[in-house]
Amino acid sequence: MADRDLRDFLTKLEDAGQLKRITAEVDWNLELSHVAKINEERKGPALLFENVKGYDTPVFISALSSTERLALALDMPTNWGISQLAREWVNRTREQLPPKWVDTGPCKENIDTGDDVDLYKFPVPWFYGQDGGRYIGTFVSVITKDPDSDWINAGTYRMQLLDKKTTGIMIIKGKDADLHRQRYAELKEPMPIAAVIGYDPVLFLCSSTLFSPGQNEYNYVGALRNLPMEVVKGEYVDLPVPAHAEIILEGDLWPEKLRDEGPFGEYTGYYSGKGVVPRHYIDVKAVTYRHNPILHSTTVGRPITDTHMIQSMNRTATLWGQLETMGIRGIQSVYIPPASCGRFMVIVSVKQMYPGHSSHVGNAVISTSTGAYGVKVVIVVDDDIPADDMDRVFWALSTRYQPRRDSEIIKRGRSTPLDPSLPIEAREITSRIIMDATIPYEWKEKPEVIELSTDVVETMKKRWKEYGFEGELIY
Ligand SMILES: Cc1cc2nc3c(=O)[nH]c(=O)nc-3n(C[C@H](O)[C@H](O)[C@H](O)COP(=O)(O)O)c2cc1C
């Protein structure tokens, strides 16, 4: 196979009964996003809106709002949970696989430049009533380059449609594209930028992952798929872009120029509180797209949407990998629940090997670059409790955790400007809590956990159907 694209993923979903085509006419103005949001809350399939009012271009949404679809995107077993998928992500990304240059590709089938650039050509959704406008960049990968080296970065940053040739973009301070922007500001030059909308969702999974500065997400896409991405040179910008992308916007971002952007119904389930804010924008100079392009989008808003599933999966993976790099032993599983917006809470299961081991784990989590950014609650549990089994985690919190003995409050840490639990003017710094819900390792006399007798369970497995139950007993 030369490369994989969004169309391959749609086929895969359809074969697995995970795609619903909606042929009824649906309005891009609120109706589309509301159908998608309620479908996601009901754990429905991915949706392809084929008849968007006033447009021929379909909109694909809710690609990864179930664990099964995350697994399908990553070619992993569909009965795995997020923690297992993340574990395999860590294994696969030990080696990187760089992209392959090709001369041309389907993304060049149509090229609009100059006066032909018209972003209203695409059925860009308006998501929530209080949003400041239509958002073209949600399931988007934004490509930029460091002017001093060959570091190419792909990051997901929201993009609002401002006029037919301009999109606003919110790149939070310190993000990789912001580091690039700062250098272009020093050089007093515009930053070349390309926004990829619609391609193999593994690129999106990587572009919304917090890899360290200097890392090229394209190499991780290759590693995760065991297939290099095929890239072509952009039409206006000298950047590598996926040859099989559906739609690519190319242009300049002037590092010091701003235009009003927002508000946008964020993944926390709230507006950020600042309303309309002057932010950077992209002066779009070229749009390239396939014949019959598909606009890929995501709802964002309150959990659980595919944004939360994605963040849960890729942050669990990066955190796990970083704990491993730190040499922390005994880690059984790691989980950042989607309901915690895929970022604010971490659960780690550990097989304790020495006194203070669980506390070592809790403190290590908030010292990793994933844990140090916005995580507010870390829960450490023993190895008999899988980190992603919330019933068992609550049981451990109820029966092993002593608030006075087992809580550590850290007063200052890096926050996200989107955390609504902090006052709008003071969102830079967050506090954190580490909750140690393990049985202290050093206790001579430990509470005795009630276990089922293995030999009886083995007998039950054989007699399962005889008892009148369906299927097999897996225990
Ligand atoms: C759907 C979605 C939308 C996002 N929107 C933004 C955004 O508008 N601005 C931002 O800075 N980060 C946003 N993020 C988080 C970044 O994608 C994430 O921090 C990523 O690591 C950024 O790439 P970088 O590490 O290369 O800077 C979003 C993530 C998702 C999944």
The ligand as an SDF file (V2000), in Angstrom:
LIG
                    3D

 31 33  0  0  0  0  0  0  0  0999 V2000
   -9.9510   19.0230   18.7410 C   0  0  0  0  0  0  0  0  0  0  0  0
   -8.7780   19.6710   19.3850 C   0  0  0  0  0  0  0  0  0  0  0  0
   -8.6740   21.0540   19.3540 C   0  0  0  0  0  0  0  0  0  0  0  0
   -7.5760   21.6920   19.9220 C   0  0  0  0  0  0  0  0  0  0  0  0
   -7.5030   23.0500   19.8410 N   0  0  0  0  0  0  0  0  0  0  0  0
   -6.4000   23.6880   20.2810 C   0  0  0  0  0  0  0  0  0  0  0  0
   -6.2730   25.1010   20.0840 C   0  0  0  0  0  0  0  0  0  0  0  0
   -7.1500   25.7730   19.5530 O   0  0  0  0  0  0  0  0  0  0  0  0
   -5.1240   25.6880   20.5060 N   0  0  0  0  0  0  0  0  0  0  0  0
   -4.1140   24.9820   21.1010 C   0  0  0  0  0  0  0  0  0  0  0  0
   -3.0800   25.5760   21.4270 O   0  0  0  0  0  0  0  0  0  0  0  0
   -4.2350   23.6470   21.3380 N   0  0  0  0  0  0  0  0  0  0  0  0
   -5.3400   22.9910   20.9240 C   0  0  0  0  0  0  0  0  0  0  0  0
   -5.4680   21.6330   21.1060 N   0  0  0  0  0  0  0  0  0  0  0  0
   -4.4090   20.8960   21.8310 C   0  0  0  0  0  0  0  0  0  0  0  0
   -3.1990   20.7160   20.9490 C   0  0  0  0  0  0  0  0  0  0  0  0
   -3.5500   20.0980   19.7460 O   0  0  0  0  0  0  0  0  0  0  0  0
   -2.1130   19.8920   21.6290 C   0  0  0  0  0  0  0  0  0  0  0  0
   -1.6500   20.6050   22.7490 O   0  0  0  0  0  0  0  0  0  0  0  0
   -0.9600   19.5580   20.7130 C   0  0  0  0  0  0  0  0  0  0  0  0
    0.0430   18.9230   21.4470 O   0  0  0  0  0  0  0  0  0  0  0  0
   -0.3900   20.7890   20.0560 C   0  0  0  0  0  0  0  0  0  0  0  0
    0.6550   20.4500   19.1860 O   0  0  0  0  0  0  0  0  0  0  0  0
    2.1680   20.8400   19.5460 P   0  0  0  0  0  0  0  0  0  0  0  0
    2.5210   20.0170   20.7700 O   0  0  0  0  0  0  0  0  0  0  0  0
    2.9090   20.4090   18.3410 O   0  0  0  0  0  0  0  0  0  0  0  0
    2.1850   22.3000   19.8050 O   0  0  0  0  0  0  0  0  0  0  0  0
   -6.5560   20.9520   20.5540 C   0  0  0  0  0  0  0  0  0  0  0  0
   -6.6660   19.5540   20.6070 C   0  0  0  0  0  0  0  0  0  0  0  0
   -7.7570   18.9130   20.0220 C   0  0  0  0  0  0  0  0  0  0  0  0
   -7.8420   17.4130   20.0700 C   0  0  0  0  0  0  0  0  0  0  0  0
  1  2  1  0
  2  3  1  0
  2 30  2  0
  3  4  2  0
  4  5  1  0
  4 28  1  0
  5  6  2  0
  6  7  1  0
  6 13  1  0
  7  8  2  0
  7  9  1  0
  9 10  1  0
 10 11  2  0
 10 12  1  0
 12 13  2  0
 13 14  1  0
 14 15  1  0
 14 28  1  0
 15 16  1  0
 16 17  1  0
 16 18  1  0
 18 19  1  0
 18 20  1  0
 20 21  1  0
 20 22  1  0
 22 23  1  0
 23 24  1  0
 24 25  2  0
 24 26  1  0
 24 27  1  0
 28 29  2  0
 29 30  1  0
 30 31  1  0
M  END
$$$$
